[in-house]
């Protein structure tokens, strides 16, 4: 949306009530509440970011770009991202100049379960960067052996008896040797 605004587009965005203000702050000229309002037609281009798009979407615009699934229309393309160093450099320059805003938080990997619960409740916006503390390979092997001991055949039998799905995995040390 921010890049479309920089290119001079009039941006009509969809958002639920919880996200409308944030979408407007990022530059949307109009915000349609997709939970209550019909999507407006007469658009030049529609950029699809959601799965399960109804076939009637082809009535809303003249051209289409879909990131999640192909849209059957003569003027539709499916977008596939690639990491182009030149384009990434341009994006970084726009961010550095304050022309594009990227909302990101940095959290330790250990907080992943809490982060997932927050995301399920709709409390996470933007991007999340997980940090991982560097460890020596010998530490990885010891941790893998400890995990294998906790999930070894005896524990797997207990879990299977309780109805859990059990899959035996090689230890990290064995995987490194292969």
C-alpha positions as CSV (number, residue, x, y, z in Angstrom):
1,X,0.0,0.0,0.0
2,X,2.8,2.4,0.9
3,X,4.6,1.7,-2.4
4,X,1.3,2.3,-4.3
5,X,0.9,5.6,-2.6
6,X,4.5,6.6,-3.5
7,X,3.7,5.7,-7.1
8,X,0.8,8.2,-7.0
9,X,-2.1,5.7,-6.8
10,X,-5.4,6.3,-5.0
11,X,-5.5,3.4,-2.6
12,X,-8.7,1.7,-1.5
13,X,-7.9,-0.8,1.2
14,X,-9.9,-3.4,3.1
15,X,-9.6,-3.8,6.8
16,X,-11.6,-5.0,9.8
17,X,-12.6,-2.5,12.5
18,X,-9.5,-3.4,14.6
19,X,-7.1,-2.5,11.8
20,X,-8.8,0.4,10.0
21,X,-6.9,3.1,11.8
22,X,-3.5,1.4,11.2
23,X,-4.3,0.9,7.5
24,X,-5.4,4.6,7.2
25,X,-2.1,5.7,8.9
26,X,-0.1,3.7,6.3
27,X,-1.7,5.8,3.6
28,X,-5.0,4.3,2.4
29,X,-7.2,7.0,0.9
30,X,-10.3,4.9,1.6
31,X,-10.8,2.0,4.0
32,X,-13.6,-0.5,3.4
33,X,-14.7,-2.6,6.4
34,X,-14.8,-6.0,4.8
35,X,-16.8,-7.4,7.7
36,X,-19.8,-5.2,6.9
37,X,-19.4,-3.5,3.5
38,X,-19.3,-4.8,0.0
39,X,-16.0,-4.3,-1.9
40,X,-16.3,-1.4,-4.3
41,X,-16.0,-1.9,-8.1
42,X,-14.6,0.3,-10.7
43,X,-11.0,-0.1,-9.6
44,X,-8.1,0.0,-12.1
45,X,-6.1,-2.7,-10.3
46,X,-6.9,-5.1,-7.5
47,X,-4.1,-6.6,-5.5
48,X,-5.2,-9.8,-3.7
49,X,-3.4,-10.8,-0.5
50,X,-6.0,-13.2,0.9
51,X,-6.8,-16.9,0.1
52,X,-10.4,-18.1,-0.7
53,X,-11.2,-15.2,-3.0
54,X,-14.7,-15.4,-4.6
55,X,-15.0,-15.6,-8.4
56,X,-17.1,-12.4,-8.4
57,X,-13.9,-10.5,-7.5
58,X,-13.3,-10.2,-11.3
59,X,-16.1,-7.7,-11.4
60,X,-14.2,-5.2,-9.2
61,X,-11.3,-4.1,-11.3
62,X,-9.8,-4.1,-14.8
63,X,-6.5,-5.8,-13.9
64,X,-5.5,-8.1,-11.1
65,X,-2.4,-9.1,-9.2
66,X,-2.7,-12.1,-6.8
67,X,-0.2,-13.1,-4.3
68,X,-2.0,-16.1,-2.8
69,X,-3.9,-17.8,-5.7
70,X,-4.4,-17.3,-9.4
71,X,-7.4,-15.2,-10.5
72,X,-9.0,-16.4,-13.7
73,X,-9.2,-13.3,-15.8
74,X,-7.5,-12.2,-19.1
75,X,-5.8,-9.3,-17.3
76,X,-4.6,-11.2,-14.2
77,X,-1.1,-12.1,-13.0
78,X,0.1,-14.1,-10.1
79,X,2.9,-12.4,-8.2
80,X,5.8,-14.5,-6.9
81,X,8.3,-12.7,-4.7
82,X,12.0,-13.0,-5.3
83,X,14.9,-11.4,-3.5
84,X,16.3,-8.9,-5.9
85,X,19.3,-7.1,-4.4
86,X,18.6,-3.9,-6.4
87,X,15.0,-3.7,-5.3
88,X,15.9,-4.5,-1.7
89,X,18.4,-1.7,-1.7
90,X,15.7,0.6,-3.1
91,X,13.4,-0.4,-0.3
92,X,16.0,0.1,2.4
93,X,16.6,3.6,1.0
94,X,12.9,4.4,1.1
95,X,12.8,3.2,4.7
96,X,15.9,5.2,5.7
97,X,14.3,8.3,4.1
98,X,11.2,7.7,6.2
99,X,9.0,7.3,3.1
100,X,8.1,3.7,3.9
101,X,7.3,2.6,7.5
102,X,8.1,-0.9,8.6
103,X,6.6,-2.0,11.9
104,X,8.7,-4.7,13.5
105,X,9.4,-6.0,17.0
106,X,12.4,-8.1,18.1
107,X,11.7,-11.1,20.4
108,X,13.8,-14.0,21.6
109,X,13.0,-17.4,20.1
110,X,12.0,-18.6,23.6
111,X,9.0,-16.3,23.4
112,X,7.6,-18.0,20.3
113,X,4.7,-19.8,22.1
114,X,3.5,-16.5,23.7
115,X,3.9,-14.7,20.4
116,X,1.8,-17.4,18.6
117,X,-0.9,-17.0,21.2
118,X,-0.9,-13.2,20.8
119,X,-1.1,-13.6,17.0
120,X,-4.1,-15.9,17.4
121,X,-5.8,-13.2,19.4
122,X,-5.0,-10.6,16.7
123,X,-2.6,-8.7,18.9
124,X,0.4,-8.9,16.5
125,X,1.0,-6.3,13.8
126,X,3.8,-5.9,11.3
127,X,6.8,-8.1,11.3
128,X,8.4,-10.1,14.0
129,X,12.1,-10.8,14.2
130,X,13.1,-13.8,16.4
131,X,16.6,-13.8,17.8
132,X,18.5,-17.0,18.4
133,X,21.4,-17.1,20.8
134,X,24.4,-18.7,19.1
135,X,25.4,-22.1,20.5
136,X,28.4,-24.3,20.0
137,X,27.9,-27.5,18.0
138,X,28.8,-29.5,21.1
139,X,25.9,-27.8,23.0
140,X,23.5,-28.7,20.2
141,X,24.6,-32.4,20.4
142,X,24.1,-32.5,24.2
143,X,20.7,-30.8,23.9
144,X,19.7,-33.2,21.1
145,X,20.8,-36.2,23.3
146,X,18.7,-34.8,26.2
147,X,15.7,-34.3,23.9
148,X,16.1,-37.9,22.5
149,X,16.2,-39.2,26.0
150,X,12.9,-37.3,26.7
151,X,11.3,-38.5,23.5
152,X,13.0,-41.9,23.3
153,X,11.1,-45.2,22.7
154,X,9.7,-45.4,26.3
155,X,8.3,-41.9,26.2
156,X,7.0,-42.3,22.7
157,X,5.1,-45.4,23.9
158,X,3.5,-43.4,26.7
159,X,2.5,-40.6,24.3
160,X,1.2,-43.1,21.7
161,X,-0.9,-44.8,24.4
162,X,-2.3,-41.3,25.3
163,X,-3.4,-40.8,21.7
164,X,-0.7,-38.4,20.6
165,X,1.0,-38.7,17.2
166,X,4.5,-39.9,17.6
167,X,7.3,-39.6,15.1
168,X,10.8,-40.8,15.8
169,X,13.4,-38.4,14.6
170,X,17.2,-38.9,14.5
171,X,19.3,-36.8,16.9
172,X,20.9,-33.7,15.6
173,X,24.3,-35.4,16.1
174,X,23.3,-38.3,13.9
175,X,21.9,-35.8,11.3
176,X,25.3,-33.9,11.2
177,X,27.2,-37.2,10.7
178,X,25.0,-38.1,7.7
